[in-house]
Amino acid sequence: MDKLRNEEDRLSPRVVWGGGVALAALLAVLFWATWKSQFAAPPGYLFGTATQAVEAGYCLTVAQVIVPSGAPVGSYFDEAAQFWVARLKALTSDMGPAISAGRARFGRDKVAAGAKGDVWAQFAMGECSNRALIYGAHFRSFD
């Protein structure tokens, strides 16, 4: 069988090994780039919260304080608060510590925002709503 091949058609071992090393390096760079861009990294919790329950407590706080006079029943903010309460119930039997930790974290973030604390609350509401959609929420008020 080797006699049927021309000597010119053979690849030298340097070309084969060099191409293999280059391919392996390319795959390593692509893997690193994918991981760095967060497509392959595990999802974190919003705003640096430690657990899903604290994240839910944070987002519940946001939904409750975003409207100072209280959210009208059936409004988007009311639906969001109801979603986060239901999520907390599903995650833990004692919701108090998670809500307290979420409120404390939100309070620190709002104070850190300074004069733009209300803008921070609106931003947080948007982020929490996007996370709620990822978790399967459906806001009837947007229908």
C-alpha positions in Angstrom: 0.0 0.0 0.0 2.8 2.4 0.8 4.2 1.8 -2.7 1.1 3.3 -4.2 1.8 6.6 -2.5 4.1 9.2 -3.7 6.8 10.3 -1.3 5.6 13.9 -1.8 2.2 13.1 -0.4 3.5 12.1 3.0 3.3 14.6 5.8 6.4 15.0 7.9 6.1 14.2 11.6 7.0 17.9 12.4 3.9 19.0 10.4 1.6 16.5 12.1 2.9 17.2 15.6 3.0 21.0 15.0 -0.5 21.0 13.7 -1.7 19.0 16.6 -0.1 21.3 19.1 -1.5 24.3 17.3 -5.0 22.8 17.3 -4.8 22.0 21.0 -3.7 25.5 21.8 -6.5 26.9 19.7 -9.1 24.8 21.6 -7.6 25.9 24.9 -7.9 29.6 23.9 -11.5 29.1 22.7 -12.5 27.3 25.9 -10.9 30.1 28.0 -12.6 32.8 26.0 -16.0 31.1 26.3 -15.5 30.7 30.1 -14.4 34.3 30.5 -17.4 35.6 28.6 -19.7 33.8 31.1 -21.3 31.4 28.7 -19.7 28.4 30.3 -19.5 29.8 33.9 -22.1 28.9 36.4 -24.7 31.6 37.1 -24.2 33.7 40.1 -26.7 35.4 42.3 -27.8 39.0 41.8 -26.0 41.9 43.5 -23.4 39.6 45.2 -26.0 37.8 47.4 -24.8 34.6 48.9 -27.7 32.2 48.2 -30.9 32.0 46.1 -32.9 32.7 49.2 -31.0 35.9 50.0 -31.3 36.9 46.3 -35.1 36.3 46.6 -35.2 38.4 49.8 -33.3 41.2 48.1 -35.6 41.2 45.1 -38.7 41.1 47.4 -37.3 44.1 49.2 -36.9 45.9 45.9 -40.4 45.1 44.8 -41.8 46.3 48.1 -39.9 49.6 48.4 -39.9 50.7 44.7 -43.4 52.3 45.2 -43.2 54.3 48.5 -47.0 54.4 48.9 -47.4 50.7 48.3 -47.9 48.9 45.0 -51.5 48.6 43.8 -52.9 45.1 43.9 -52.4 43.4 40.5 -49.7 45.8 39.4 -46.4 44.7 38.0 -44.7 45.5 41.4 -47.4 43.5 43.3 -46.9 40.6 40.9 -43.1 40.8 41.4 -43.5 40.8 45.2 -45.8 37.8 45.0 -43.4 35.9 42.8 -40.5 36.5 45.2 -42.6 35.5 48.2 -43.6 32.3 46.5 -39.9 31.7 45.5 -38.8 32.2 49.1 -41.5 29.8 50.3 -40.2 27.2 47.9 -36.5 27.7 48.9 -36.7 27.8 52.7 -39.1 27.1 55.5 -37.9 30.1 57.5 -38.0 33.1 55.3 -37.1 35.6 57.9 -33.3 35.3 57.8 -33.3 35.5 54.0 -35.5 38.5 53.9 -33.4 40.2 56.6 -30.2 39.5 54.7 -31.7 40.7 51.5 -33.0 43.9 53.1 -29.6 44.6 54.7 -27.8 44.0 51.4 -30.3 46.3 49.5 -29.9 49.0 52.2 -26.1 48.9 51.8 -26.4 49.1 48.0 -28.9 52.0 48.1 -26.7 53.9 50.6 -23.6 53.3 48.3 -25.6 54.8 45.4 -25.9 58.0 47.4 -28.1 60.6 45.7 -28.9 58.1 43.0 -30.5 55.6 45.4 -33.9 55.8 43.6 -32.2 55.2 40.3 -30.4 52.2 41.8 -33.8 50.8 43.0 -35.2 51.1 39.5 -32.1 49.4 38.1 -32.4 46.6 40.7 -36.1 46.2 39.9 -35.2 45.6 36.2 -32.5 43.1 37.1 -34.8 41.3 39.5 -37.5 41.2 36.9 -35.2 39.7 34.4 -34.0 37.1 36.9 -37.7 36.3 37.7 -38.4 35.7 34.1 -35.4 33.3 34.0 -36.9 31.5 37.0 -40.2 31.2 35.1 -42.3 34.2 36.2 -45.0 35.5 34.0 -46.2 39.1 34.6 -49.9 39.3 33.7 -49.7 43.1 33.8 -47.6 43.0 30.6 -50.1 41.0 28.6 
